[in-house]
Amino acid sequence: MKPMLILLKREWLEWRRVIIGTVAVITFLNLLMLLSVSRGSAWFHETLERDGHVTLEEVRINDDEEVNVDIRMQGDDIEVYIDGEGSSKSLDAVMNRATIPVAFGMRVGMQLTFAFVLFLSLFYFSDAIYKERADNSTLFYRSLPVNDHLLLGSKIMAGLVGMVGLTLLFSIEYLIFVRLAIVIMGEPLNSLASAVLSRISYFNLFWDYFSYLIFAAIRMTPLALFLMLVGSYVKGRPLLVGIGGPILLSISWAIIFQSAALLKSIGKFFWGFNQILIDQWDITENGFDGDVIMYGSFWGYIFNVETLMSLVVSGLLYYGLWQIYRKNIPTG
């Protein structure tokens, strides 16, 4: 156990600048979001002070009906007026519809966060072994009193655990900045948005997301091992070879054999991470009549035949990686 912790610490020391730099960039982008929200809030309150109200025109509440929504402040109270057919029955529908963009924005933000971390992980796995081959440090590490499986396992674990951990960290940071943005918006938007967010169980939200990330890490393992396998063999540009090679092969296959099966398989693999979130993390239109987010079950995707196949493919790729890693193939 102790050798594994030491090797994981080594991975952290080698990649900490990249991780810290990434956190700084994400934080900077979130601060820019707050700046944009602040400017939008200033316009909203200027309009509210000048005109005494803000009108949202042609708000669609169902497929056949659109209404105008007029928001006014009377002291500390918020007054919402509906102008349209059946306006007396439209207030609940409008408030219910207001929950959708808030919940949708949260889901999209967390999806984009995962996509960004997934993109970064491709660089890590392609360089995990290649980087050591390039500076010949792999010879030193293999001379240590630890076996090859421990060395390779530490890199695989660091990459997958790092992907899950960074995604959770960035998602928490994103939600914190969303709440700060709501505070900056001020009344009456603050109260309206808070009423929506109060319907969200953040424990269930992150439990769902954690189980999804476990699923993603398992499905990501074959690609991670393939990139490490490429990085243990090629003379240069492991990411370009590992990603560009299969894409070029798929395009060539489609042209020669008039079949896009390989291209579809690659697209299905990457889109599958997003599609499962869409299928299981549905946004309800019940609004204040129920939960804002309908929680699905991601555990069913973990314990199935496709996951078993991913583990089998991972085992085969790991065996090939181990065999090539033992040869200490130089990059020069």
Secondary structure, DSSP 8 states (H G I E B T S, - for coil): -HHHHHHHHHHHHHHHHHHHHHHHHHHHHHHHHHHHHHHHHHHHHHHHHHHSEEEEEEEESSSS-EEEEEEEEETTEEEEEEESTTGGGTHHHHHHHHHHHHHHHHHHHHHHHHHHHHHHHHHHHHHTTHHHHHTTHHHHHHTSSS-HHHHHHHHHHHHHHHHHHHHHHHHHHHHHHHHHHHHHH-TTHHHHHHHHHTT--HHHHHHHHHHHHHHHHHHHHHHHHHHHHHHTT-SS-HHIIIIIHHHHHHHHHHHHHS--HHHHHHHHHHHHHHHHHHHHS-B-S-GGGS-SB----SHHHHSSHHHHHHHHHHHHHHHHHHHHHTTT----
